[in-house]
Every structure is written in structure tokens, then in C-alpha cells.
Amino acid sequence: MPDSRPQPPPHSPNSSGPAARGPLLLSGARLTDGRTVDVRLCGGRIEAVGTAGSLTAGTAPGTGTRVDLTGYLLLPAPADPHVHGDTALTADAGGPVSYEPGDVQRRVTEAALLQLGHGVTALRAHVRVDGVRGLGALTAVLRARRSLRGLAGLTTVAMPRVLTGVAGADGRAVLRDALKAGACAVGGCPDLDPDPTGYVETVLEAASEYGCPVDLHTDAADPARLARLAAMAGGLRPGVALGPCGGLGRLPAEVASRTADRLAAAGVAVVCLPQGGCGGVDRRDGTAPVRLLRAAGVRVAAGSGALRDVSNPVGRGDPLDAAYLLVSRHGLCPEDAYDAVSASARAVLGLPEVRVEAGFPAELLAVRGDRLSAALSLAYSRIVVHRGRVVARTSAVREYGDASTAAELGLPRQGRAEPD
């Protein structure tokens, strides 16, 4: 069973010693194409990839640090484009959720570290801003972002409630204040506004003015509304994402297919939530029809959504769990499912691509296993690399009463790794 206690990384992320500054060698890692390689990291990037045993940690003897990844599969690190850190971990609060800045910062930080242990090195937090609460929650999330620097990258989406008419005046003002304060993207729930089209117009106008991306919550059950949104958003850069879009899966197949074609033509991405929904959208069962969307050419990413709050009292925030569900419930192959929580998720966040090749960012996840399907099924032991440094470890031990049986048959098991 997995050991949930934090495990110390081989060198502290905050260390000022040579190990923190020098190269890091990941030795004996298996890649998804079956090769076993050494990977040397330096300066936050992948410096070299060679056959196993061919690389050294540093250019001079005794320099650099080595981590033995024998028995591990090395992957680009996951990213999560849809989290709600300000409400995370409140399901058992036993009363109204506290939005005191200190409480919000603690929840956001704890949730981000939980996900970091799973391998997530970049997150996008959707944060409510309005005329009543003001920017308190956003300010707390921005503080958490600073405290997490060096461990994980955290960006924010400002989510006003109402933006149209007289009632939306405060929302329009606080939205601009949020963007000036440091929100990285503009979003919200147009379905909850009396004038959804007007809401989207206001959001797109603010995004154009501040040069930031758009990330909206919608159930996507109204194809005409989605078509208008796609027409309005077409060509907007840095880009537009919608989620969780579960209503698309409840539309007739022909209608859903036409809508997917419009989203693809407009360059609108969809962020689905295979592990459950989140507040602010229709909570009926269903996940976006990922295969239909991908077939139409829509970029599909997957996020975690609610994490143990009133919208979903359970959840692990584990991207490999999301990918597992995309395979087991939605028929994607493991490679496409992992793309949804890694390459496509990073693209939605506007982050550079990661490959296990020289020159790419050193954002990596090592999981026990020899192939991707096994990693998505039972990857308890993990080593997480952010900006070229190990920032988290999770170790798992599985023991049986008659251990000799497994040994005699040569069965694989996840065991406690030997110290590096």
C-alpha cells in the first residue's frame, strides 16, 4: 500500500549547495519507446540524453548529483489547467468555508503540494472575485504562488460572478482590478449570468485589453450559445479554453459533432474533468465527449476540478487518475490520455512543450513501471523534477504474507527503493 508520508528529496529545493546548482543525472530510466537512457539536467533544461551508462553527472569528477531511476518510466511532467485551490480541502469543514486570506493561502498551498507529489509541476487556479469578497482570495492565491516558487508554477484565473447590466458593474470593475493585481487569465461562468453572450463579450474585451488568455466554465449544453462563443473567440490570442463541457456529451451526436467542428475552427480548447465536476456549472453526470472532440481537431486537456470541497467531497488531484479514467471510461489509448494531462494541458497553460530530449525544459515525472499503461494503472512510487531539480518523492511498499511465492514466480512488485 502507498506510504503517504512525505519523503525527502535527494537534495533540498532550497539548498544553496553545489547539488542545487550543479547538474543532475537521471540514470537508467526507461522511456515510452522502450529505450533505457541516462538524462543529464542542467540550468533547468535537459542537457543530454544518452544510452544507459554513457553519461556522468558532471564534467568533472565528484560534481553533480545522480538519481538511479532503474525500474522507473520517465515522462514529461503533468500539468493541471483546472484547479480550485481556494475551496480545496473544505468538504469536512463542518460550517461555512472561511475566506480569510490566511486560510485560503494555507488551502491553496496544501492542495498544490498534494498535487506536486503526484507529479504536477504547473497548475492554473480558478479564483472567485466579486464585489462582496473583493480580491481577498486572489491575493491569498498570489501569496501562495510566491511561496511555491521553485516547487511548482501556479497561475490564476479571475472568476467574476455577474458582468452584465447594472448588477454587473461591480463585477466589471473587480475583474479589471484582478488583472491589474496579477491574475494571469480571465474566466468565470457565463451560464450563471442573466446575459451569457454579454458576459462572454465582456470577458473577451478584457482579455484583449490585457493580452491574457480566457478560461471559461460552461456545461456546454446549449449548442447555439457555444457556436456564438466560438465565432466571438475565433482568432483571439493567447487563446480560449472551455470546461468542463459535460453537456456536450448529452447532445445528439450530429449536433455535438457540428459544435465540435466550430470549436476546432475557432481554436478553442476544451478542459474536461474526468474525476468529477466543480461548482458553478451544471453538475449532472457526464464528461465532455473527448473522442468526438479530438476527432474534430479540438485540443482536449484534462484537469482535476474540485478537490474535496462541496462540489466533490472526494478526490486525489492526481493527473494519472484522470488519464486512467480517460482510458477506462472514454476509450482513449494510454498515450492520448497522458497527452491530455501533459502536453495538451501545458499548451492550454501557454507553457513550452516538454520532451525527454536535449534542449527541452526539465519538467519530468518518473514512475515505477515499464510502460505507460502500467503507470496509469498502479503508479504509486514517483519522483518529480521541476526546473531540473527533484522536488518531491513518493515511495510505496507492497508486502504479502507469503513473499516467497512472488519471488519464486518472478512476479514484479513495487518495493522500497534503495537509497541513492
PyMOL commands that set and color helices and strands:
alter all, ss='L'
color gray80, all
select helices_A, chain A and resi 18-21+101-118+136-147+166-181+190-192+196-210+223-233+246-250+253-266+290-296+319-328+334-341+343-348+372-378+403-409
alter helices_A, ss='H'
color red, helices_A
select strands_A, chain A and resi 24-30+36-42+45-51+65-68+72-76+80-83+122-128+153-159+185-188+214-218+240-244+268-272+300-302+364-368+382-386+389-394
alter strands_A, ss='S'
color yellow, strands_A
deselect
rebuild
show_as cartoon
